């Protein structure tokens, strides 16, 4: 009778592997259970991006600016002009250009705090890239506590992307920092959700005010003869119908009110503090812009005097919001493609960004005056390759 192998001895001789002790505690807490995004992304996107002009502009402004930042491929510090990643990032799939793909990627990151890229490989080489909706994706944590698979669901069907032990993962998950979640990021839109609700409520108030002739409502006081101090049901219904049809709405603003005998109009005005909702709306707009890292001056919000001119506000927006986001994405892409292209590095070529031309000119002037550097060292300091012989 053949002898069965001793599984226990084999397990005891297994090689050691790197693992996080803390992450294992997370895995034991909910072993094998999927982690759904802990918020209603659809409602947040509708109330924030689709119905709020400030949040919409912040997302579009950040996503379009970040997608326009040029990404370069380098090896050994030298910028390459011919590399498979250059073609892949320029034409990721048949339906999108590279800027369109990255714009959607950054847009999802700002709206959901999470962004996902799918890599379609052929013979181990990535050939196409697709951006996936974050509300359809859920993370499956393994025994180590790290994500071992991603499940994407749409139209009642699901597909599971498992991370291989060796090679490139089919999914790149980029997330913003979240202090209370181990697997998902916190979006600026969620952080600004209270300000978004306040801004939307102020807009709804303005709309209602216009619908009611753009002025505070009043009261009709009926003074009838003795024994008939109240209107009959029929009189009350007729009066209400006439007011709604003939005097309500912006088209009837300022129209004289014709009153029957016994009716007296009394205006009911609001105090100045109650009418200060316009400033509250602007304050909410500034809070939304603050969450996204967009200077309010770029959004046309009144009352912002932080920057002396538009150029300084735009420069601050690029240096404090756009460039850190692009560099974070470039590093994530580099690590994601490293199993296939270990020597390639994706960087953001900030010297080619028009919005940073003033800083670039100042840098060139400083480097050109550095007499202790030779020409090659000056080119290296400017991020340029060596001069061709």
C-alpha positions, 0 to 999 in steps of 0.5 A: 500500500503506497504511503500517503505524504505527510501534509503536516511535515510538508507544511512545516517545511514551507518557505517563509513569506512576507506578510503584515501581522496587522492586516491578518487581524482585518481578514479574521474580522470578516473572513471571506466577506466582500467589502462594499463601498460604504455609501450610496455612490449613486445618490452622492453622484446625483446630488453632487456632480449632476445637480450641483454646479460647483461640485460639477465644475470642481470635478471637471476642472480637476479631471481635465487638468490632470488628464492634460498633464503629459506622461512620459516613459523613462528608463535609467533617467532618459526620456524614451520616444519609443516604448510599448507603454507610450502607444498604450497610454496614447490609445488605450482602447478602440473607443477612447484616447489616452486623455479621455481614459484618464479624465474618466479615471480622475473623475471617478477618483474625485467623485467616489474616492476610488478609481479602477483600471482594467488591463487586457493582456495578450500573451502576458503583454497589456494591450488595452486599458479600460476605466471601470465604474467604482460603484460596480466594483467590490473588493474581496479580501484574502487571508492576509487582509489585502485585496486578493480579488475584485468583483465587477457587477453589471446587468445582473452578471458578475466577473471576478478579477483575481490577483496573480501571485506572479505577474501584473494584476488585471486591476489597478485600484487607486484610492484616496486616503480614508482614515476609517476604511481599509479597502476604499478611499474617501472622496472630496465629494463625500467630505463636502456632502453637507456643503453640497446639500446646503448649496442645493437647498439654497438653489431650491430656495431661490427657485421657489422664490422666483416661482412665487413672484420673487418676493416674500409671501403675504396673507389675505385677511378676510373681514366679513360682516358679523356672523360671516367672519370666515370664508365658505369652502367654495369661496376659499377654493375659488380664491386659492385657485385665482391666486395660483393661476393669476398671480403666482410665478415670475411671469406675474411678478408685480401684477396688481392684486384685485380683491373682493370686498372684505379682503385685505392684503398684509405683506409678511416680510423676512428679517435681513438675517433670514434673507442672508441665504445668498451669503450662506450659499456662497460660503457653502460653495467655498467649502465645496471648492476647499474640499476639492482643492480648487481656488474659489476664484477659478469658479467665479465665487464672489467674496474670495480675495485670497489671491491677487489675480487669476494667474496666481490662483491657477498656479496654486491649483496646479501645484497643490492639487493637480500635480500631486494627483498626477504624480500619485497616478504616475507612480501607481501606473509604474508599479502596476506595469513593473512586472511586465516592464521592470525598467520603465518608469512613468513620470509627469513632465511638468516642464511641458505644462503651460500653466507652470510656464512662469515657474519654468522660466524662473527655473531656467533663469536660475540654472542658466546663471549657475556657473558652477554647472556644465551644460550637461549638468544644467540639462539634467537639473532641468529634467532634460536628457544629455545632449546628443553628440 
